[in-house]
Structures are given as structure tokens and as C-alpha cells.
Amino acid sequence: ASHSTSVRLENDSQFFLRDAGHAVEYAAPLRFEGHALGALIVAFDHAGDCGQTEERLIDAAAQQAALAARISSLYEAARSASVHLAREVERRTAEAESQRRFTEAIIDSLPVSLYAIDRARRVVAWNRNRELGGQGIPRRDVLGRNVFEVLTRQPRQTLEAEFGRAFETGEIERIEQEGHGPGGAARHWLVSKVPMRIDGEEVSHVITVGEDITERVVASRAVARSEKLSAVGRLAAGVVHEINNPLATIAACAEALESRVAEGAYGSSPEVEDLREYLQLIRGEAFRCKEITNGLLDFSRARAVQHAPVNVSEVVESAARLLLHQRRGPAIRIEVEAAPRLPLVAGDEGQLQQAVIILAENAVDAMPEGGTLTLRTRAVTEEDAGAVLVEVGDTGSGIPPEILERIFDPFFTTKEIGRGTGLGLAVCYGIVTEHGGRIGVDSTPGRGTTFTIRLPANSTTDGDPTA
């Protein structure tokens, strides 16, 4: 403000302050940078009280008041903007937190194991599936740590190579791995290294996704095994009858010659005794070949499963009685745990009994020094339908892990020559699958083996056909 813009008023009709009983008013404008902010008005009772000195003081005070008013205005605007900014920051922070929780919930809901690392190999994400199980680690104990300090069970050199390739090439890499789940059961995993870019072309993070593909692998191997069995069946259908005819002739001729030797037609000499031994060997091997071809015929024949209600507990008890009548030696103990009132199974009782006997005989053969054979039945409830389980367990030598996947293959056997054809488990597998069931094995070398047959159950229960 300047003195020229101030106004001295001595006419009460022009006063800003009416009816105050004063003689003079001095009005100094409040201006800042050319903008009028208001006015400072001072009233004097006597005209002589308002001289030039007072006017200059009022003008100076007006300037200070204008500056103070401007500062106050700016402060209020800044305070208002600050409050608005704080609210906006709070809103954006809440949105970011909500988005973070939502993204975290999505990652935690995925049916996979997932974690992510940055270029410094620090863990920046760790989903809930990686917290679960016997080898799970809580997220709070992992985030921010070096990944090699966390994944100590895995070879560091292998991990470093996998992460290095992902960061360098920027390409997804998938690796199938085999391990063991709870209880030592074999599990199969598909592990993917997925590069992630946030800014630019450089890979900033690598996401590791582990998917349990055990069921897929088991199903794929089951299909391959079924195709193999089918191929064996087609081969058997074409050649078995042609083989059986000459085998029958060889066996008959050997028996005829044995009879003539026994009757003394060739006299008595060391050579004749050798002939007797050779003929017995020929006849025995001919019958062994016939057993093999009969086993092959099981694949070539289309088994017509008679879908009659079957109580698998009765099947197991009947199989146990047959085994007890066979000469197994006193060292084998047979325990039967047949659950009462099991749901019935639609199938062929004779074929199911054959499958149980095959498994039981293999179990006995696995315990040459004696042991316990356990036959057990029980019912389980699955998500989609009920099932009946038949378990055949032994306390024998167990099956080496490296051959577990081959035990159902035709002609695969670990028995010595002359003691097995390698077709028993293949026949058992075929019977179970034709009943819509599954067969699995759990074996620990040195402790024993348990085969589990899982058969779909009817809704009825034995003893109450209307249930």
C-alpha cells in the first residue's frame, strides 16, 4: 500500500463506522502484489489527533497487516491442501493395501507352490502352499532372506544354474521332479521358472511355480501300462494256440518215453538213468511253457465281468482259507481283518479272489524266512463316491524303489528262473482295472510291502439289500 491510496474522511456521512461519535477516519487499504485484501480503518475523536505521523504509521501497519493476511491465506490454503493430500495419500495407501491383500489372496488360493526372488536372489513372495507340510516354512521367516539360505534341502549349484538361465534368457523353463510326500509316498512335481519384467526388457524377478502332477503321471503310466497289456494280449491271441499244440505233443512224447523207460524197455544202465532225468526235465519245462501261454491267454481273452453283488470281505476270507490249506511252512502267519457290513462291489467274485490270491502268494514268496501275511478290508468315503479297500501286506524284504514302476509289466519278475512267469501282477492289474478299480503299492525295503486294491462300491450294504 502507499500513502496516495489511503483516504482521510472528515464527513460523518462518509464514515465507515457510523454513529461512533468520532471526528476523523483514516482508511488504509490492505494490498499485496496488486490485489486488494481489505482495509485498515482507524477512527479519531479529534481531527488534530490524525496527523501525518499517525497516517504513516497506519499505512505501515496496513502493509504489515496485508502481508500477515496473505501469509495467513497461504497457510490456510497450504493446510487445506495438506489435509486433502493426507486424505488422498491415506486413500491411495488403503487402495494399495487392499490390492496387495487381494493379490496375496489370489496367490495363496492357487493350487500350486509359488515363490519369487529378485536379482539379488532375495525372496519377495512366498505363498501359503509353501508354508504347509513337513517341509513348509512360515512366510514371515522367509521374506527378504537369500533364497539359498531358505532352500537348504536343494542342491545350491542346481538352483543357481536354474535361476541364472531364467534371468539371462528370459525364457520359461519347466522341469519334472520326483520326490516323496508325507509318509514317504512318491510324488511328482512340475517346477516352472517364470521370468518377470517390471520396467524395460531386463528380467527383474523370477517366479518359481511347483505343481503336483502325481495323479497325472500315475494316470499316464496307467494308460501306457494298459496299452502294453493290450499289445501283449494281441500278440498272445495270435501265437498261443500255435505254441500250445507242439508243447502238448512234446509233453506227451516225453511222458510216453518215461513210461517205456519205467517198464524197462531200454534196459538198465547209467545212460538210461540220464535219459529218465532228461525226459523229466523236458516234460517239466513243457508244462512250464504251457503255464506261460495260459497266462498270456488271460490277456487275449475278453474277460466278461459278471456284475453281481460281491462282498469283498467274504472274498478275502475265502482266499485266506485256500492259502491255509497250502503248504506254506509254519513260519508264515496269516492275519485276516475283514470289516463287517461293507458296501457291496459289482464284479466277478472268482476273478477278484484270483487277484487277492496272486498278491498273497507273492507276499509269501517275499518272506522265505517267515513273517506275517495280513489280509484286510475296509470302506472309505471319497468326495465323489464310496470305495472298498482290500489290503494285502507282508513283512518281507520289500521292493526296491527303482523297480516299483515296473512290477505290473508283463514278464517282469525278480524271482529266480523257474519260480515265476512275471505275469501274476499283470493279470492282477488287469482284473482290478476291468472292475473299475485301482491298485497301488507301498513298499519299504527291509520292512515289507502292502498292495492296496481300491474298488468302487455300490450304495447297498451286505445284509441289507434294500438299504
C-alpha positions as CSV (number, residue, x, y, z in Angstrom):
1,A,0.0,0.0,0.0
2,S,1.0,3.6,-0.5
3,H,0.0,6.9,1.2
4,S,-1.7,8.1,-2.0
5,T,-4.2,5.3,-1.9
6,S,-5.2,5.9,1.7
7,V,-8.2,8.1,2.5
8,R,-8.9,10.7,5.2
9,L,-12.6,11.2,5.9
10,E,-14.0,14.1,8.0
11,N,-17.6,14.0,6.9
12,D,-19.6,11.6,9.0
13,S,-21.8,10.8,6.1
14,Q,-18.8,9.1,4.5
15,F,-17.7,7.3,7.6
16,F,-17.3,3.5,7.5
17,L,-18.0,3.4,11.2
18,R,-21.4,5.0,11.7
19,D,-22.7,6.6,15.0
20,A,-19.4,6.1,16.7
21,G,-19.1,9.8,17.8
22,H,-15.7,10.3,16.3
23,A,-14.4,13.3,14.2
24,V,-12.0,11.7,11.6
25,E,-11.5,8.3,10.0
26,Y,-8.3,7.2,8.2
27,A,-8.7,4.2,5.9
28,A,-5.5,2.4,4.6
29,P,-6.0,-0.3,2.0
30,L,-4.6,-3.8,2.6
31,R,-2.9,-4.7,-0.7
32,F,-0.4,-7.5,-1.6
33,E,1.1,-7.8,-5.1
34,G,-1.6,-5.6,-6.6
35,H,-4.5,-7.5,-5.0
36,A,-6.8,-5.8,-2.5
37,L,-7.3,-7.9,0.6
38,G,-9.3,-5.4,2.7
39,A,-8.7,-2.1,4.6
40,L,-7.4,-0.9,8.0
41,I,-9.8,1.8,9.3
42,V,-8.7,4.0,12.3
43,A,-11.2,6.5,14.0
44,F,-10.0,9.6,15.9
45,D,-12.1,11.6,18.3
46,H,-10.4,14.9,17.4
47,A,-9.2,16.0,13.9
48,G,-5.9,17.1,15.3
49,D,-5.2,13.6,16.6
50,C,-4.7,12.4,13.0
51,G,-1.5,13.9,11.7
52,Q,1.0,12.8,9.0
53,T,2.9,10.8,11.5
54,E,-0.2,8.8,12.5
55,E,-1.1,8.4,8.9
56,R,2.3,7.0,8.0
57,L,2.1,4.6,11.0
58,I,-1.3,3.5,9.9
59,D,-0.1,2.9,6.3
60,A,2.9,0.9,7.6
61,A,0.6,-1.1,9.8
62,A,-1.7,-1.7,6.8
63,Q,1.2,-3.1,4.9
64,Q,2.1,-5.4,7.7
65,A,-1.5,-6.5,8.1
66,A,-1.7,-7.1,4.3
67,L,1.4,-9.3,4.5
68,A,0.0,-11.1,7.5
69,A,-3.3,-11.7,5.8
70,R,-1.6,-13.0,2.7
71,I,0.6,-15.3,4.8
72,S,-2.5,-16.5,6.7
73,S,-4.3,-17.1,3.4
74,L,-1.4,-19.0,2.0
75,Y,-1.1,-21.0,5.2
76,E,-4.8,-21.9,5.2
77,A,-4.6,-22.9,1.6
78,A,-1.5,-25.0,2.3
79,R,-3.1,-26.5,5.4
80,S,-6.2,-27.3,3.3
81,A,-4.1,-28.8,0.6
82,S,-2.1,-30.8,3.2
83,V,-5.3,-32.2,4.7
84,H,-6.5,-33.1,1.2
85,L,-3.1,-34.6,0.3
86,A,-3.1,-36.6,3.5
87,R,-6.6,-37.9,2.8
88,E,-5.6,-38.8,-0.7
89,V,-2.4,-40.5,0.5
90,E,-4.5,-42.4,3.1
91,R,-7.0,-43.4,0.4
92,R,-4.3,-44.5,-2.1
93,T,-2.5,-46.3,0.7
94,A,-5.7,-48.2,1.6
95,E,-6.3,-49.0,-2.0
96,A,-2.7,-50.3,-2.4
97,E,-3.1,-52.4,0.8
98,S,-6.4,-53.7,-0.4
99,Q,-4.9,-54.6,-3.8
100,R,-1.9,-56.2,-2.0
101,R,-4.2,-58.3,0.1
102,F,-6.3,-59.2,-2.9
103,T,-3.2,-60.2,-4.9
104,E,-1.8,-62.2,-1.9
105,A,-5.2,-64.0,-1.6
106,I,-5.1,-64.9,-5.2
107,I,-1.6,-66.3,-4.9
108,D,-2.5,-68.1,-1.7
109,S,-5.6,-69.6,-3.4
110,L,-3.7,-71.1,-6.3
111,P,-3.3,-74.9,-6.1
112,V,0.5,-74.6,-6.6
113,S,3.6,-73.9,-4.6
114,L,4.9,-70.4,-5.5
115,Y,7.7,-68.1,-4.5
116,A,9.5,-65.2,-6.3
117,I,13.1,-63.8,-6.0
118,D,14.7,-60.5,-7.2
119,R,18.0,-60.2,-9.0
120,A,19.8,-60.1,-5.6
121,R,18.3,-63.6,-5.0
122,R,16.1,-62.3,-2.1
123,V,12.7,-63.9,-1.6
124,V,10.0,-61.3,-2.2
125,A,6.9,-63.6,-2.4
126,W,6.1,-66.8,-0.7
127,N,2.6,-68.3,-1.0
128,R,0.6,-70.3,1.6
129,N,1.3,-73.7,0.0
130,R,5.0,-73.2,0.7
131,E,4.1,-72.8,4.4
132,L,2.3,-76.2,4.6
133,G,3.5,-79.7,5.0
134,G,6.5,-81.1,6.9
135,Q,9.0,-79.0,4.8
136,G,6.9,-75.8,4.9
137,I,8.4,-72.5,6.2
138,P,6.3,-69.6,7.5
139,R,6.2,-66.6,5.2
140,R,7.5,-64.2,7.9
141,D,10.6,-66.3,8.3
142,V,11.4,-66.1,4.6
143,L,10.6,-62.7,3.1
144,G,13.8,-60.7,2.5
145,R,16.2,-63.6,3.0
146,N,18.5,-65.0,0.5
147,V,16.8,-67.9,-1.3
148,F,19.8,-70.2,-0.9
149,E,19.6,-69.7,2.9
150,V,16.0,-70.8,2.8
151,L,16.0,-73.8,0.3
152,T,18.8,-75.6,2.0
153,R,17.5,-79.1,1.1
154,Q,18.0,-78.5,-2.6
155,P,21.5,-78.5,-4.3
156,R,22.6,-74.9,-4.4
157,Q,24.6,-75.4,-7.6
158,T,21.5,-76.7,-9.4
159,L,19.3,-73.8,-8.1
160,E,21.9,-71.2,-9.1
161,A,22.0,-72.6,-12.6
162,E,18.2,-72.6,-13.0
163,F,17.9,-69.0,-11.7
164,G,20.8,-67.9,-13.8
165,R,19.3,-69.2,-17.0
166,A,15.9,-67.6,-16.2
167,F,17.5,-64.2,-15.5
168,E,19.7,-64.4,-18.6
169,T,17.5,-65.9,-21.2
170,G,14.1,-64.5,-20.1
171,E,12.5,-67.8,-21.1
172,I,10.2,-70.1,-19.1
173,E,11.9,-73.3,-18.1
174,R,9.9,-76.4,-16.9
175,I,11.5,-79.4,-15.1
176,E,9.8,-82.5,-13.9
177,Q,11.0,-83.7,-10.4
178,E,10.3,-86.7,-8.3
179,G,10.3,-86.7,-4.5
180,H,8.4,-88.0,-1.5
181,G,5.4,-86.7,0.2
182,P,4.1,-87.3,3.7
183,G,4.5,-90.9,4.7
184,G,7.2,-91.4,2.1
185,A,4.8,-91.8,-0.8
186,A,6.3,-91.0,-4.2
187,R,5.2,-87.6,-5.6
188,H,5.8,-86.0,-9.0
189,W,6.2,-82.2,-9.5
190,L,6.3,-79.9,-12.5
191,V,8.6,-77.0,-11.5
192,S,8.5,-73.9,-13.7
193,K,10.9,-70.9,-13.6
194,V,8.9,-67.9,-14.9
195,P,10.9,-64.7,-15.7
196,M,9.1,-61.4,-14.8
197,R,9.8,-57.9,-16.2
198,I,8.6,-54.7,-14.3
199,D,10.5,-51.9,-16.2
200,G,12.2,-52.4,-19.6
201,E,13.4,-55.6,-21.1
202,E,15.6,-56.8,-18.2
203,V,14.3,-59.6,-16.1
204,S,13.7,-58.2,-12.6
205,H,12.3,-61.2,-10.8
206,V,11.9,-65.0,-11.3
207,I,8.8,-66.7,-10.1
208,T,9.1,-70.4,-9.2
209,V,5.9,-72.4,-9.5
210,G,5.6,-76.0,-8.3
211,E,2.6,-78.1,-9.4
212,D,1.8,-81.5,-8.0
213,I,1.3,-83.7,-11.1
214,T,1.3,-87.1,-9.3
215,E,-2.2,-88.0,-10.4
216,R,-1.5,-87.0,-14.0
217,V,1.7,-89.1,-14.0
218,V,0.0,-92.1,-12.4
219,A,-2.8,-91.9,-14.9
220,S,-0.4,-91.5,-17.9
221,R,1.6,-94.5,-16.7
222,A,-1.6,-96.5,-16.2
223,V,-2.7,-95.8,-19.8
224,A,0.8,-96.8,-21.0
225,R,0.6,-100.0,-19.0
226,S,-2.9,-100.8,-20.3
227,E,-1.7,-100.3,-23.8
228,K,1.3,-102.6,-23.2
229,L,-1.0,-105.2,-21.7
230,S,-3.3,-104.9,-24.7
231,A,-0.4,-105.3,-27.1
232,V,0.7,-108.5,-25.2
233,G,-2.9,-109.7,-25.4
234,R,-3.0,-109.2,-29.2
235,L,0.3,-111.0,-29.5
236,A,-0.9,-113.9,-27.4
237,A,-4.1,-114.3,-29.4
238,G,-2.0,-114.8,-32.5
239,V,0.6,-117.3,-31.3
240,V,-0.5,-119.0,-28.1
241,H,-2.6,-121.7,-29.8
242,E,0.2,-122.4,-32.3
243,I,2.6,-122.8,-29.4
244,N,0.3,-125.0,-27.2
245,N,-0.1,-127.7,-29.8
246,P,3.6,-128.6,-30.2
247,L,4.0,-128.2,-26.5
248,A,1.3,-130.8,-25.9
249,T,3.0,-133.1,-28.4
250,I,6.4,-132.7,-26.7
251,A,4.9,-133.3,-23.2
252,A,3.0,-136.4,-24.4
253,C,6.1,-137.9,-26.1
254,A,8.2,-137.2,-23.0
255,E,5.6,-139.0,-20.8
256,A,5.4,-141.9,-23.3
257,L,9.1,-142.3,-23.3
258,E,9.2,-142.1,-19.4
259,S,6.7,-144.9,-19.3
260,R,8.8,-147.1,-21.5
261,V,11.9,-146.4,-19.5
262,A,10.0,-147.2,-16.3
263,E,8.8,-150.5,-17.9
264,G,12.5,-151.4,-18.7
265,A,12.1,-151.3,-22.5
266,Y,15.6,-149.8,-22.7
267,G,17.2,-152.0,-20.1
268,S,19.1,-150.6,-17.1
269,S,22.3,-148.5,-17.4
270,P,23.7,-145.1,-16.4
271,E,22.7,-143.8,-19.8
272,V,19.1,-144.9,-19.3
273,E,19.0,-143.1,-16.0
274,D,20.3,-140.0,-17.7
275,L,17.5,-140.4,-20.3
276,R,15.0,-140.7,-17.5
277,E,16.3,-137.4,-16.0
278,Y,16.3,-135.6,-19.4
279,L,12.7,-136.8,-20.1
280,Q,11.5,-135.4,-16.7
281,L,13.3,-132.1,-17.5
282,I,11.7,-132.0,-20.9
283,R,8.2,-132.7,-19.6
284,G,8.6,-130.2,-16.7
285,E,9.8,-127.4,-19.0
286,A,7.0,-128.2,-21.5
287,F,4.4,-127.8,-18.7
288,R,6.1,-124.6,-17.5
289,C,5.8,-123.2,-21.1
290,K,2.1,-124.1,-21.0
291,E,1.7,-122.1,-17.8
292,I,3.2,-119.1,-19.5
293,T,1.0,-119.5,-22.5
294,N,-2.1,-119.9,-20.3
295,G,-1.1,-116.7,-18.6
296,L,-0.9,-115.0,-22.0
297,L,-4.3,-116.2,-22.8
298,D,-5.6,-114.2,-19.8
299,F,-4.7,-111.1,-21.8
300,S,-6.1,-112.3,-25.1
301,R,-9.5,-113.3,-23.8
302,A,-12.0,-110.6,-23.3
303,R,-13.0,-111.1,-19.7
304,A,-16.7,-110.8,-19.3
305,V,-17.0,-109.5,-15.8
306,Q,-20.3,-110.7,-14.2
307,H,-21.6,-107.7,-12.4
308,A,-23.1,-109.5,-9.4
309,P,-23.0,-108.1,-5.9
310,V,-19.8,-109.2,-4.2
311,N,-18.8,-108.9,-0.5
312,V,-15.0,-108.5,-0.7
313,S,-14.7,-109.5,3.0
314,E,-16.0,-112.9,2.0
315,V,-13.7,-113.0,-1.0
316,V,-10.7,-112.3,1.3
317,E,-11.8,-114.9,3.9
318,S,-12.2,-117.5,1.2
319,A,-8.7,-116.7,-0.2
320,A,-7.2,-117.0,3.3
321,R,-8.8,-120.5,3.7
322,L,-7.3,-121.6,0.4
323,L,-3.8,-120.3,1.5
324,L,-4.1,-122.1,4.8
325,H,-4.6,-125.4,3.1
326,Q,-1.4,-124.9,1.0
327,R,1.9,-126.0,2.4
328,R,3.5,-122.7,3.3
329,G,5.5,-123.8,6.3
330,P,4.9,-123.0,9.9
331,A,6.8,-119.7,9.8
332,I,4.1,-117.9,7.8
333,R,1.4,-116.3,10.0
334,I,-1.8,-115.2,8.2
335,E,-3.9,-112.5,9.8
336,V,-7.3,-111.6,8.4
337,E,-9.0,-108.3,9.3
338,A,-12.3,-108.4,7.4
339,A,-14.6,-105.4,8.1
340,P,-18.2,-106.4,8.7
341,R,-21.1,-104.9,6.7
342,L,-19.0,-103.5,3.9
343,P,-20.7,-101.9,0.9
344,L,-21.1,-104.5,-1.9
345,V,-19.0,-104.4,-5.1
346,A,-20.3,-105.1,-8.5
347,G,-18.0,-107.7,-10.1
348,D,-16.8,-111.2,-10.6
349,E,-16.2,-113.0,-7.3
350,G,-13.9,-115.6,-8.9
351,Q,-11.7,-113.0,-10.6
352,L,-11.4,-110.9,-7.5
353,Q,-10.4,-113.9,-5.5
354,Q,-7.8,-114.7,-8.1
355,A,-6.4,-111.2,-7.7
356,V,-6.2,-111.5,-3.9
357,I,-4.5,-114.9,-4.2
358,I,-1.9,-113.6,-6.6
359,L,-1.0,-110.8,-4.2
360,A,-1.0,-113.2,-1.2
361,E,1.3,-115.8,-2.9
362,N,3.7,-113.1,-3.9
363,A,3.7,-111.8,-0.3
364,V,4.5,-115.3,0.9
365,D,7.3,-115.7,-1.6
366,A,8.8,-112.4,-0.3
367,M,9.1,-114.0,3.2
368,P,11.3,-117.1,2.8
369,E,12.4,-116.9,6.4
370,G,8.9,-116.4,7.7
371,G,6.7,-113.5,8.6
372,T,3.2,-112.2,8.8
373,L,0.7,-112.0,5.9
374,T,-2.1,-109.6,6.5
375,L,-5.3,-109.5,4.5
376,R,-7.5,-106.5,5.4
377,T,-10.7,-105.0,4.1
378,R,-12.2,-101.6,4.9
379,A,-14.5,-98.9,3.5
380,V,-13.6,-95.3,2.8
381,T,-15.7,-92.4,1.6
382,E,-14.3,-90.3,-1.2
383,E,-15.6,-86.9,-2.3
384,D,-17.4,-88.3,-5.3
385,A,-18.3,-91.9,-4.2
386,G,-17.6,-94.6,-1.7
387,A,-14.9,-97.2,-2.2
388,V,-13.9,-100.5,-0.7
389,L,-10.2,-101.2,0.0
390,V,-8.5,-104.6,0.0
391,E,-5.0,-104.6,1.5
392,V,-2.5,-107.4,1.2
393,G,0.6,-106.8,3.3
394,D,3.7,-108.7,4.3
395,T,6.7,-108.2,6.5
396,G,9.2,-109.4,3.9
397,S,12.1,-108.0,2.1
398,G,10.3,-105.2,0.3
399,I,10.6,-103.9,-3.3
400,P,13.5,-101.7,-4.3
401,P,12.2,-98.2,-5.3
402,E,13.9,-98.4,-8.7
403,I,11.7,-101.2,-9.9
404,L,8.4,-100.2,-8.4
405,E,7.1,-98.7,-11.6
406,R,7.8,-102.0,-13.5
407,I,6.2,-104.6,-11.2
408,F,2.9,-104.7,-13.2
409,D,4.7,-105.1,-16.6
410,P,4.2,-108.5,-18.3
411,F,7.1,-110.9,-17.8
412,F,8.8,-108.7,-15.3
413,T,9.9,-110.8,-12.3
414,T,12.6,-110.7,-9.6
415,K,12.2,-114.4,-8.8
416,E,14.8,-116.9,-9.9
417,I,14.3,-118.8,-13.1
418,G,11.6,-121.4,-12.9
419,R,9.8,-119.9,-10.0
420,G,7.7,-117.2,-11.7
421,T,6.4,-116.2,-15.1
422,G,6.2,-112.5,-14.5
423,L,2.5,-112.5,-15.4
424,G,0.9,-112.7,-12.0
425,L,0.8,-109.0,-11.1
426,A,0.0,-108.1,-14.7
427,V,-3.1,-110.4,-14.5
428,C,-4.0,-108.9,-11.1
429,Y,-3.7,-105.4,-12.6
430,G,-5.9,-106.3,-15.5
431,I,-8.6,-107.8,-13.2
432,V,-8.7,-104.7,-10.9
433,T,-8.9,-102.2,-13.8
434,E,-11.7,-104.2,-15.5
435,H,-13.7,-103.8,-12.3
436,G,-13.2,-100.0,-12.5
437,G,-10.7,-100.0,-9.6
438,R,-7.1,-99.1,-8.9
439,I,-4.2,-100.9,-7.4
440,G,-1.3,-99.3,-5.6
441,V,1.7,-100.4,-3.7
442,D,3.6,-99.0,-0.7
443,S,6.9,-100.7,0.0
444,T,9.9,-100.2,2.3
445,P,13.0,-102.3,1.6
446,G,13.7,-104.5,4.6
447,R,10.3,-103.8,6.2
448,G,7.7,-105.1,3.9
449,T,5.1,-104.3,1.2
450,T,1.4,-103.5,1.1
451,F,-0.7,-103.7,-2.0
452,T,-4.0,-101.8,-1.9
453,I,-6.9,-102.6,-4.2
454,R,-9.5,-99.8,-4.4
455,L,-12.9,-100.8,-5.8
456,P,-15.9,-98.6,-6.4
457,A,-18.7,-99.6,-4.1
458,N,-22.5,-99.9,-4.6
459,S,-24.8,-97.9,-2.4
460,T,-26.1,-101.1,-0.7
461,T,-24.5,-102.9,2.2
462,D,-24.2,-106.6,2.8
463,G,-27.0,-108.0,4.9
464,D,-29.5,-105.2,3.9
465,P,-30.2,-105.3,0.1
466,T,-32.8,-102.6,0.4
467,A,-30.6,-100.1,2.2
